[in-house]
Amino acid sequence: MKTIGLIGGMSWESTATYYLEINRYINQKLGGYHSAKCILYNIQYQDIKDVHKNGDWDRAGDILSEAALSLKMGGADFIILATNTMHIVAPRIKAAVNLPFLHIAEVTADRLLRDEIKIAALLGTRFTMEKDFYKKMLEDRGINVLIPDKDQIDKIHKIINKELILGKIEPSSRECFESIIHSLHNRGAQGVILGCTEIGLLIKQKDSILPIYDTALLHADAAADYALNE
């Protein structure tokens, strides 16, 4: 079994989801008392929030590359980054460690295409929804990406940053997401990508008119499967 190098802490709420899902997957496949070989580097999230505020993505690349190098020195065979937004610096991380890197957007695209989803709504932080680093990877695979309107983007971003990353689950916020998903369904979306690893804490399949694709779970399962494939 390969050793997973997991860069987490962005936020620790969703990193816990990764840890549980990776080990659940491994145990389900192997049975008994089997679990994952995994090394976790938990980022000081305040440093990343400062990057979000000032847009210093080079600094973010430094922080996350250093984390990946620590994981490599600790014996990791490959790297996963337990967040969507910070994949904006994925090329920096890959160049720094020269290890296999499982990109969350690639994993998500694989699943969408397997399910024959060609038009997908993308929900996430403002950076993930508006910048091209994530959408382009999906579009390059032939998936048409829809994002909410500006007011909806502002609401989603606020809920993520003021509630979900702090572990706050509010029924009113769930209703807000449900309404936004309905509007994207009306625009032609065939599925909805939970493109922030905390959204799955709030939205489950029962809450959505569209099939949901929880990127935290998809990414964790892909990492566990990769670890098992020698």
Order of alpha helices (4+ residues) and beta strands (2+ residues): beta-alpha-beta-alpha-alpha-beta-alpha-beta-alpha-beta-alpha-alpha-beta-alpha-alpha-beta-beta-alpha
